[in-house]
């Protein structure tokens, strides 16, 4: 009888030991899967964040070109998808002059007044060389600008520069909070009114630095 009790105790201890080991193994496997899953989600989220942020450059270009067509309301509506409500936007021109506006509606009014004041019939903004750095819910982005502003059938203004952006994620959406445009040139390109020959076009075409008509904020 005593031997049976001893054997029973040994078996019970062995079972308990195995159960403890199995529990530890299960916990370890669960922890590895959980942590690994988190890393996988984080690594997968990074490219998605960069893609969403990159779309903001196209968003702004489309809004600006809507204003270039004379549709101020459409431009304002598009801008609201690109920027936060408390956004700050600045343009620095090649001669060092600058203009800063607070909020997208104010910026849209400024852009509209510049385009109308210079008689632009249409605009086209091309964005490229986009560089993005993401840190949690904040990011920085730079992008190159090549913009064409149509004055007439024979005259355009061309601007080139770099956008420097600070981007934030609010309520699951990436938007630009601060944007600074640093222009490196703003040129007028004109061709002769008569296109009788190719040589005449290449000889008489000219490029001139343009100081765009920029309305200023009232003091």
C-alpha positions as CSV (number, residue, x, y, z in Angstrom):
1,X,0.0,0.0,0.0
2,X,2.8,2.4,1.0
3,X,4.6,1.7,-2.3
4,X,1.5,2.5,-4.3
5,X,1.2,5.8,-2.5
6,X,4.8,6.6,-3.3
7,X,4.3,5.6,-7.0
8,X,1.2,7.7,-7.1
9,X,3.0,10.7,-5.7
10,X,5.8,10.3,-8.2
11,X,3.4,10.1,-11.1
12,X,1.5,13.2,-9.8
13,X,4.7,15.2,-9.6
14,X,5.7,14.1,-13.1
15,X,2.3,15.2,-14.5
16,X,2.5,18.5,-12.7
17,X,6.0,19.1,-14.0
18,X,5.0,18.3,-17.6
19,X,1.9,20.6,-17.3
20,X,4.1,23.4,-16.0
21,X,6.5,22.9,-18.9
22,X,3.7,22.8,-21.5
23,X,2.2,26.0,-20.0
24,X,5.6,27.8,-20.2
25,X,6.1,26.6,-23.8
26,X,2.6,27.8,-24.8
27,X,3.2,31.2,-23.1
28,X,6.6,31.6,-24.8
29,X,5.1,30.7,-28.2
30,X,2.2,33.1,-27.7
31,X,4.6,35.9,-26.7
32,X,6.8,35.3,-29.7
33,X,3.8,35.4,-32.0
34,X,2.4,38.5,-30.4
35,X,5.7,40.5,-30.5
36,X,6.5,39.2,-34.0
37,X,3.0,40.3,-35.1
38,X,3.5,43.8,-33.7
39,X,6.8,44.1,-35.6
40,X,5.2,42.8,-38.8
41,X,2.3,45.3,-38.4
42,X,4.8,48.2,-37.8
43,X,7.0,47.3,-40.7
44,X,3.9,47.0,-43.0
45,X,2.5,50.3,-41.8
46,X,5.6,52.3,-42.7
47,X,5.2,51.9,-46.5
48,X,1.5,52.7,-46.2
49,X,2.2,55.9,-44.3
50,X,4.8,57.0,-46.9
51,X,2.3,56.3,-49.7
52,X,-0.5,58.3,-48.0
53,X,1.9,61.2,-47.3
54,X,3.2,61.2,-50.9
55,X,-0.4,61.5,-52.1
56,X,-0.5,64.9,-50.4
57,X,1.8,66.4,-53.1
58,X,-0.7,65.4,-55.8
59,X,-3.6,66.7,-53.7
60,X,-2.0,70.1,-53.5
61,X,-1.1,70.3,-57.2
62,X,-4.7,69.4,-58.2
63,X,-6.1,72.0,-55.8
64,X,-3.7,74.7,-57.2
65,X,-4.5,73.9,-60.8
66,X,-8.2,74.1,-60.0
67,X,-7.6,77.6,-58.8
68,X,-5.5,78.2,-62.0
69,X,-8.6,77.4,-64.0
70,X,-10.4,80.0,-62.1
71,X,-12.3,77.6,-59.8
72,X,-11.5,79.0,-56.4
73,X,-14.2,77.0,-54.5
74,X,-13.0,73.7,-55.9
75,X,-9.4,74.6,-55.0
76,X,-10.4,75.4,-51.4
77,X,-12.3,72.1,-51.1
78,X,-9.3,70.1,-52.4
79,X,-6.8,72.0,-50.1
80,X,-8.9,71.0,-47.0
81,X,-8.1,67.3,-47.8
82,X,-4.4,68.1,-47.9
83,X,-3.8,70.3,-44.9
84,X,-4.7,70.6,-41.2
85,X,-7.1,73.4,-40.2
86,X,-4.2,75.2,-38.4
87,X,-1.8,74.9,-41.3
88,X,0.8,77.5,-42.0
89,X,2.0,78.1,-45.7
90,X,4.9,80.2,-46.8
91,X,6.3,81.0,-50.2
92,X,9.8,82.4,-50.6
93,X,10.6,84.0,-54.0
94,X,13.9,84.1,-55.7
95,X,14.5,87.8,-54.8
96,X,14.1,87.0,-51.1
97,X,10.5,88.3,-50.7
98,X,8.1,86.0,-48.9
99,X,4.5,85.6,-48.1
100,X,2.9,83.6,-45.2
101,X,-0.7,82.7,-44.8
102,X,-2.6,80.8,-42.0
103,X,-5.2,78.3,-43.0
104,X,-5.9,76.9,-46.5
105,X,-8.8,79.3,-47.3
106,X,-6.4,82.2,-46.8
107,X,-3.8,80.5,-48.9
108,X,-6.2,79.7,-51.7
109,X,-7.3,83.4,-51.8
110,X,-3.7,84.4,-52.1
111,X,-3.0,81.9,-54.9
112,X,-6.1,83.0,-56.7
113,X,-5.2,86.7,-56.5
114,X,-1.7,86.0,-57.8
115,X,-3.0,84.0,-60.7
116,X,-5.7,86.5,-61.6
117,X,-3.4,89.5,-61.1
118,X,-0.9,88.0,-63.6
119,X,-3.6,87.1,-66.1
120,X,-2.9,83.3,-66.0
121,X,-5.4,81.3,-68.2
122,X,-4.3,77.9,-66.7
123,X,-1.6,76.3,-64.7
124,X,0.1,73.0,-64.4
125,X,2.1,71.8,-61.3
126,X,4.3,68.8,-61.6
127,X,5.8,67.3,-58.5
128,X,8.8,65.0,-58.2
129,X,11.9,63.8,-56.3
130,X,9.8,63.2,-53.2
131,X,11.7,62.3,-50.0
132,X,9.8,61.3,-46.8
133,X,10.9,60.5,-43.3
134,X,8.3,59.1,-40.8
135,X,8.6,59.2,-37.0
136,X,5.5,57.8,-35.3
137,X,2.6,60.2,-36.0
138,X,4.9,62.9,-37.5
139,X,6.8,63.1,-40.8
140,X,8.9,65.5,-42.9
141,X,8.7,65.6,-46.7
142,X,10.5,67.5,-49.4
143,X,9.4,67.6,-53.1
144,X,10.5,69.4,-56.2
145,X,8.2,71.7,-58.1
146,X,8.0,72.5,-61.8
147,X,5.1,74.8,-62.5
148,X,3.8,76.2,-65.8
149,X,1.5,79.3,-65.8
150,X,-0.1,80.1,-69.2
151,X,-0.3,83.8,-70.0
152,X,-1.2,83.4,-73.7
153,X,-0.7,81.1,-76.6
154,X,2.9,82.4,-77.0
155,X,3.9,83.2,-73.4
156,X,4.2,81.2,-70.2
157,X,5.7,81.8,-66.7
158,X,7.8,78.9,-65.4
159,X,8.6,78.4,-61.7
160,X,10.9,75.8,-60.1
161,X,11.5,75.2,-56.4
162,X,11.3,72.9,-53.4
163,X,8.5,72.3,-51.0
164,X,9.5,71.6,-47.4
165,X,6.6,70.0,-45.4
166,X,5.9,69.0,-41.8
167,X,3.2,66.3,-41.8
168,X,1.1,65.0,-39.0
169,X,-1.3,62.1,-38.5
170,X,-4.6,63.2,-36.9
171,X,-7.5,60.8,-36.4
172,X,-5.9,58.3,-38.7
173,X,-5.3,60.7,-41.6
174,X,-2.0,62.3,-42.7
175,X,-2.1,66.0,-43.5
176,X,0.4,68.8,-44.0
177,X,0.6,71.2,-41.1
178,X,3.5,73.4,-42.3
179,X,4.5,74.0,-45.9
180,X,7.3,76.2,-47.2
181,X,7.9,76.8,-50.9
182,X,11.5,77.9,-51.7
183,X,11.5,79.1,-55.4
184,X,14.8,79.0,-57.2
185,X,13.5,80.8,-60.4
186,X,10.4,82.4,-61.9
187,X,10.9,83.0,-65.6
188,X,8.8,84.1,-68.5
189,X,9.2,82.2,-71.7
190,X,7.9,83.7,-74.9
191,X,7.8,82.7,-78.6
192,X,7.3,84.9,-81.6
193,X,3.7,85.6,-82.6
194,X,4.5,84.5,-86.2
195,X,5.6,80.9,-86.5
196,X,6.6,81.0,-90.1
197,X,9.7,79.0,-89.6
198,X,11.4,76.8,-87.0
199,X,14.5,79.0,-87.2
200,X,12.6,82.1,-86.3
201,X,11.2,80.4,-83.2
202,X,14.6,79.2,-82.0
203,X,16.2,82.6,-82.7
204,X,13.6,85.0,-81.4
205,X,12.4,83.0,-78.4
206,X,13.4,84.6,-75.1
207,X,13.4,84.0,-71.4
208,X,13.2,86.7,-68.8
209,X,13.2,86.7,-65.1
210,X,9.7,87.7,-63.9
211,X,8.7,89.3,-60.6
212,X,5.1,88.0,-60.3
213,X,2.5,90.4,-59.2
214,X,2.1,89.4,-55.6
215,X,-0.7,91.0,-53.5
216,X,0.4,91.8,-50.0
217,X,-1.4,91.4,-46.7
218,X,-2.8,94.6,-45.4
219,X,-0.9,95.8,-42.3
